Amino acid sequence: MKNKKGSHVGVVISFTVFITFLFFLYLIIEPVATKERSKQYLLDHIRLNLIENSTVNYTSVTISVSTPTDKDCINTNQVGSDKIPDEYNDKLIVINPDGESLDYFRSGQGFKIKTGVGFVGVLKVYFSDEINNPPVNPGGCNTHTVEVGVVKSYKQIFQSKIGELKDSYTLDYEALKTKLGIPKGTEFNFYLLDIDRNIIFSAEKQTPPETIDVYVDETPIQYMDDSGAIKFGFLRIIVW
């Protein structure tokens, strides 16, 4: 009986020591975990605001060319202002299947487009208030009957809008922090990287001190570059 009582006391003491150990471990870990959650929330908050402020609407129209041209360009006659409003004359871009921007010129209800001799395929016409691409008359063209696809509208991150945020960062850092909802005492840098992680834009006023914790978030994004091509890259944010 004495041995049994002794063993019960030993179990109680061991259990008490174990619970006390867990309690002290919690006291040590919880502040660190809370800080990590707080910084991750802030990174998510900044990322969402940067993306929201660099996303705009754009519209896409497809033009299908089924008959090869024997000249450098085609003259379409079916793309009316109901598809592409006249006010977007210099705010549109024509992209070939290789992702290259082509010279274009509005001609009546159609377009002159410099496709190259023998072109057959689908052209994409993008237009948006964010695009700035003045027309260039490619000269005499073959007149082609083409198929005009459905008009579709999208939301897209634009490289130019991220560039504007970078300029705001440089010109009035504190105002941008307020716009993005970043609390006082918190600093940040952000970068637009291409698919190979080469820096396209760098918004960086200072290097984070080595004596404090630094938090980094890198998110894959799809964006439209200044030539009208859809690209993939990364948005990197550093907070301290």
VENVENPE-V943413 format. One record per residue. N is the residue number from 0. RES is the residue in one small letter. SS is DSSP state (~ for helix, > for strand, _ for the rest). PHI is phi in whole degrees, -180 to 180 (* if undefined). Layout:
[[N	RES	SS	PHI] [N	RES	SS	PHI]]
This chain:
[[0	m	_	*] [1	k	~	-61] [2	n	~	-65] [3	k	~	-65] [4	k	~	-63] [5	g	~	-63] [6	s	~	-67] [7	h	~	-64] [8	v	~	-62] [9	g	~	-62] [10	v	~	-65] [11	v	~	-62] [12	i	~	-63] [13	s	~	-62] [14	f	~	-65] [15	t	~	-63] [16	v	~	-62] [17	f	~	-64] [18	i	~	-63] [19	t	~	-63] [20	f	~	-63] [21	l	~	-63] [22	f	~	-64] [23	f	~	-67] [24	l	~	-63] [25	y	~	-62] [26	l	~	-61] [27	i	~	-79] [28	i	~	-82] [29	e	~	-58] [30	p	~	-61] [31	v	~	-66] [32	a	~	-65] [33	t	~	-63] [34	k	~	-65] [35	e	~	-62] [36	r	~	-64] [37	s	~	-63] [38	k	~	-69] [39	q	~	-66] [40	y	~	-61] [41	l	~	-65] [42	l	~	-60] [43	d	~	-62] [44	h	~	-62] [45	i	~	-65] [46	r	~	-59] [47	l	~	-62] [48	n	~	-70] [49	l	~	-63] [50	i	~	-66] [51	e	~	-61] [52	n	~	-81] [53	s	_	-117] [54	t	>	-107] [55	v	>	-136] [56	n	>	-82] [57	y	>	-145] [58	t	>	-123] [59	s	>	-123] [60	v	>	-129] [61	t	>	-100] [62	i	>	-124] [63	s	>	-97] [64	v	>	-109] [65	s	_	-103] [66	t	_	-115] [67	p	_	-61] [68	t	_	-97] [69	d	_	-100] [70	k	_	-122] [71	d	_	-68] [72	c	_	-144] [73	i	>	-117] [74	n	>	-119] [75	t	>	-84] [76	n	_	-132] [77	q	_	-126] [78	v	_	-96] [79	g	_	-88] [80	s	_	-71] [81	d	_	-71] [82	k	_	-90] [83	i	_	-128] [84	p	_	-57] [85	d	~	-60] [86	e	~	-67] [87	y	~	-98] [88	n	_	-55] [89	d	_	-109] [90	k	_	-121] [91	l	>	-139] [92	i	>	-145] [93	v	>	-109] [94	i	>	-118] [95	n	_	-87] [96	p	_	-61] [97	d	_	-88] [98	g	_	81] [99	e	_	-94] [100	s	>	-81] [101	l	>	-113] [102	d	_	-66] [103	y	>	-145] [104	f	>	-156] [105	r	>	-72] [106	s	>	-135] [107	g	_	63] [108	q	_	-93] [109	g	>	-124] [110	f	>	-138] [111	k	>	-98] [112	i	>	-134] [113	k	_	-83] [114	t	_	-95] [115	g	_	95] [116	v	_	-66] [117	g	_	80] [118	f	_	-68] [119	v	_	-139] [120	g	>	154] [121	v	>	-111] [122	l	>	-104] [123	k	>	-110] [124	v	>	-110] [125	y	>	-107] [126	f	>	-138] [127	s	_	-166] [128	d	_	-62] [129	e	_	-86] [130	i	_	-89] [131	n	_	-131] [132	n	_	-146] [133	p	_	-58] [134	p	_	-71] [135	v	_	-130] [136	n	_	-73] [137	p	_	-80] [138	g	_	96] [139	g	_	-70] [140	c	_	-135] [141	n	>	-69] [142	t	>	-86] [143	h	>	-123] [144	t	_	-87] [145	v	_	-126] [146	e	>	-100] [147	v	>	-101] [148	g	_	-79] [149	v	_	-71] [150	v	_	-80] [151	k	>	-128] [152	s	>	-110] [153	y	>	-137] [154	k	>	-109] [155	q	>	-147] [156	i	>	-72] [157	f	>	-110] [158	q	~	-56] [159	s	~	-64] [160	k	~	-71] [161	i	~	-65] [162	g	~	-63] [163	e	~	-65] [164	l	~	-65] [165	k	~	-64] [166	d	~	-64] [167	s	~	-62] [168	y	~	-59] [169	t	~	-73] [170	l	~	-80] [171	d	_	-150] [172	y	~	-57] [173	e	~	-66] [174	a	~	-65] [175	l	~	-66] [176	k	~	-58] [177	t	~	-64] [178	k	~	-61] [179	l	~	-87] [180	g	_	73] [181	i	_	-92] [182	p	_	-68] [183	k	_	-62] [184	g	_	90] [185	t	_	-108] [186	e	_	-114] [187	f	>	-155] [188	n	>	-126] [189	f	>	-145] [190	y	>	-144] [191	l	>	-103] [192	l	>	-116] [193	d	>	-81] [194	i	_	-63] [195	d	_	-93] [196	r	_	66] [197	n	_	-82] [198	i	>	-76] [199	i	>	-94] [200	f	>	-127] [201	s	>	-129] [202	a	>	-104] [203	e	_	-146] [204	k	_	-91] [205	q	_	-154] [206	t	_	-92] [207	p	_	-58] [208	p	_	-61] [209	e	_	-76] [210	t	_	-90] [211	i	_	-125] [212	d	_	-73] [213	v	_	-121] [214	y	>	-120] [215	v	>	-127] [216	d	>	-129] [217	e	>	-130] [218	t	>	-118] [219	p	>	-67] [220	i	>	-137] [221	q	>	-114] [222	y	>	-145] [223	m	>	-100] [224	d	_	-83] [225	d	_	-69] [226	s	_	-94] [227	g	_	92] [228	a	_	-85] [229	i	>	-84] [230	k	>	-122] [231	f	>	-114] [232	g	>	-164] [233	f	>	-138] [234	l	>	-108] [235	r	>	-108] [236	i	>	-126] [237	i	>	-122] [238	v	>	-128] [239	w	_	-149]]
